Amino acid sequence: MPGEIDTTQVITELLPALHADSLGTLYFWTEAELLQWLDEALKKLARKTMIFVERSIATATAADTATYPLPPRHLATLHVTYDSSSLQPATQVELEARDEEYATTPGAPDHWYEDKLGLATIGVTPVPEEEKPLPIIYSVFPPTLDASQFSTLFVQAPAPLKGYLAMAALAKAYGREGESEMPDLAQHCAARLQLYEAICEQYYGKNSAV
């Protein structure tokens, strides 16, 4: 199980590499910028890999209702259950080939499908006739890092991800044009990021949502 990473600790440990001994002595960058870069890195990794996965039991079917809102921060659906049975994924083209009225035909659901371009919904077919839980396992974006809400500065992730976040912040810091720019160091950190991402893809799987 992943542990908990304190992103404020990541920033504190980066200070010597940023020529500062405290947040108050950061000259070229701000704490807010560093936090933003960490947040961007987490979202990038989530788009590339299935390192962040959650299970939602908040959705329940309703009689004669085919579609339901996707859970918050949803990226890709991995598994859906109805009445203790696993539903099979299908495209709308596949469902139309099986039943042109798939969006209204009543019965016990055996397939699920998504509309992420329009209303960001998940649909089940046949259309349920009663209320039952619809547990969904899905890959997600982690919560946005927010210094004003202390709890959102913690990320549920494996400890080695601290190194990924550190490289992401340094790549951004030294890649920005200006007095602090160090292209060689920024390129080195960017290459390290790609290595981390490749390892995470191999271990956790590539996110099929992107």
C-alpha positions in Angstrom: 0.0 0.0 0.0 1.3 3.5 -0.8 2.3 5.7 2.1 1.9 9.4 2.6 4.2 12.0 1.1 4.4 15.4 2.7 5.1 17.8 -0.2 6.2 20.5 2.2 9.0 18.2 3.3 9.9 17.7 -0.4 10.2 21.4 -0.8 12.2 21.8 2.5 14.7 19.1 1.4 15.1 20.9 -2.0 16.2 24.2 -0.4 19.9 23.6 -0.4 19.8 22.8 -4.1 17.9 26.1 -4.6 20.6 28.0 -2.7 18.4 28.7 0.3 18.4 27.7 3.9 14.7 28.5 4.5 11.6 29.4 2.5 12.2 33.0 3.5 15.6 33.1 1.8 14.4 31.8 -1.6 15.5 34.4 -4.0 14.6 33.4 -7.5 11.5 31.3 -6.8 8.5 31.3 -4.4 7.0 28.5 -2.3 3.8 28.9 -4.3 5.7 28.3 -7.6 7.4 25.2 -6.2 4.1 23.8 -4.9 2.5 24.5 -8.3 5.3 22.6 -10.1 4.8 19.6 -7.8 1.1 19.7 -8.5 1.7 19.8 -12.2 4.1 16.8 -11.9 1.6 14.7 -10.0 -1.1 15.4 -12.6 1.3 14.6 -15.4 2.2 11.3 -13.8 -1.5 10.5 -13.3 -2.2 11.0 -17.0 0.7 8.7 -17.9 0.3 5.9 -15.4 -2.2 4.2 -13.1 -0.3 5.0 -10.0 -3.3 6.8 -8.4 -6.4 4.5 -8.1 -9.5 4.8 -6.1 -12.8 2.9 -5.5 -16.0 4.8 -5.3 -19.2 3.4 -3.8 -21.1 6.7 -4.0 -23.0 5.8 -7.2 -26.2 3.8 -7.2 -28.4 2.9 -10.1 -31.9 4.2 -10.3 -34.9 2.7 -12.1 -35.0 3.4 -15.8 -31.8 5.5 -15.6 -29.0 4.5 -18.0 -26.2 7.0 -17.2 -24.6 8.5 -14.1 -22.0 11.2 -13.4 -18.4 9.9 -13.2 -16.6 10.2 -9.8 -14.6 13.4 -9.1 -11.0 13.6 -10.5 -11.8 10.6 -12.7 -9.3 9.6 -15.5 -10.1 6.1 -16.6 -12.5 3.4 -15.4 -10.9 0.1 -14.5 -13.8 -2.0 -13.2 -17.5 -1.7 -12.6 -19.8 -3.9 -10.5 -23.6 -4.3 -10.4 -25.3 -6.6 -8.0 -22.0 -8.4 -7.2 -21.4 -9.1 -10.9 -18.6 -7.6 -13.0 -19.8 -5.5 -15.9 -17.9 -5.7 -19.3 -16.7 -2.5 -21.0 -18.0 -1.8 -24.5 -18.0 1.1 -27.0 -21.2 2.6 -28.1 -20.6 1.2 -31.6 -20.3 -2.3 -30.1 -23.5 -1.8 -28.1 -25.5 -0.5 -31.1 -24.4 -3.6 -33.0 -25.9 -5.7 -30.3 -29.0 -3.7 -29.6 -29.8 -0.4 -31.3 -32.0 0.5 -28.3 -29.3 -0.3 -25.7 -29.8 3.0 -24.0 -33.4 2.2 -23.2 -33.8 -1.5 -23.2 -34.6 -2.6 -19.6 -32.9 -5.5 -17.7 -30.0 -6.4 -15.5 -26.9 -4.5 -16.7 -24.0 -6.6 -18.1 -22.0 -3.9 -19.8 -20.8 -0.3 -19.1 -19.8 2.5 -21.4 -18.6 6.1 -21.0 -19.2 9.6 -22.4 -16.2 11.7 -21.4 -16.5 14.2 -24.2 -20.0 15.5 -23.4 -21.4 15.1 -19.9 -18.7 13.0 -18.4 -21.0 10.1 -17.5 -20.8 6.3 -17.2 -23.7 4.3 -18.6 -24.9 0.7 -18.0 -26.9 -1.5 -20.3 -29.4 -3.0 -20.2 -31.0 -0.2 -18.3 -31.5 -1.2 -14.6 -35.0 -1.4 -13.2 -34.1 -1.0 -9.5 -31.7 0.8 -7.2 -28.5 -1.0 -6.5 -24.9 0.1 -5.7 -22.6 0.6 -8.6 -19.0 0.4 -7.3 -16.4 1.9 -9.6 -12.7 1.4 -9.6 -10.9 4.1 -11.5 -7.6 5.9 -12.0 -7.6 9.5 -10.8 -5.9 12.8 -10.5 -4.6 13.2 -6.9 -6.2 16.2 -5.1 -4.8 19.5 -6.0 -2.1 20.7 -3.7 -3.3 23.7 -1.8 -1.2 25.5 0.8 -4.4 27.0 2.4 -5.7 23.5 3.2 -3.0 21.7 5.1 -4.5 18.2 4.4 -4.1 18.6 0.7 -0.4 18.9 0.9 -0.2 15.2 1.6 -0.2 12.7 -1.3 -1.1 9.1 -1.0 1.8 7.6 -3.0 4.9 5.4 -2.7 7.9 7.0 -1.0 10.2 6.9 -4.1 7.8 9.4 -5.7 9.6 12.0 -3.6 12.5 11.8 -6.0 10.2 12.3 -8.9 8.7 15.4 -7.4 12.2 16.8 -6.5 13.4 16.4 -10.1 10.2 18.0 -11.4 10.6 21.1 -9.3 14.3 21.4 -10.1 13.7 21.0 -13.9 11.1 23.8 -13.8 13.2 26.0 -11.5 16.4 25.8 -13.5 14.6 25.6 -16.9 12.9 29.0 -16.5 14.5 31.8 -18.4 16.3 34.4 -16.2 19.2 34.8 -13.8 18.7 31.4 -12.3 18.5 29.5 -15.6 20.8 26.4 -15.9 19.8 24.5 -19.0 22.1 21.5 -18.5 20.8 20.9 -15.0 17.2 21.3 -16.2 17.8 18.8 -19.0 19.4 16.3 -16.6 16.4 16.6 -14.2 13.9 16.2 -17.2 15.7 13.0 -18.2 15.4 11.7 -14.7 11.7 12.4 -14.8 11.3 10.3 -17.9 13.1 7.4 -16.2 10.7 7.7 -13.2 7.7 7.7 -15.6 8.9 4.7 -17.5 9.4 2.7 -14.2 5.9 3.7 -13.0 4.4 2.7 -16.3 6.0 -0.7 -16.2 5.1 -1.3 -12.5 1.6 0.3 -12.3 0.5 0.2 -15.9 0.0 2.9 -18.6 -3.1 5.0 -18.2 -5.3 4.1 -21.2 -7.3 7.4 -20.7 -4.7 9.4 -22.6 
